[in-house]
Amino acid sequence: MKNMNPASDDAQNFVRRLQDYITQNLYTCTNKILRGLGKMYSGGGDFTTNIDAYGGEGTAIFVADAIEIYCDNACLLYTSPSP
């Protein structure tokens, strides 16, 4: 997946499923929290190392980029003027 476009439908559906999983099993994962997780994933250190160890080098950056796009798109949906 990490070789895909982070804006692709598959990548965006993955982010939605990730957010749903966190909300259903851990805590309410708002878009603000999700965006913060994405920054932590790609910020270096243990998060980045562990995610890349599982998914291959570049996975953490890919997921962070997909999360950023997902959150940006969600923000646009809520701030777009009504037709």
Secondary structure, 3 states (H helix, E strand, C coil): CCCCCCCCHHHHHHHHHHHHHHHHHCCCCCHHHHHHHHHHHHCCHHHHHHHHHHHCCCHHHHHHHHHHHHHHHHHHHHHCCCC
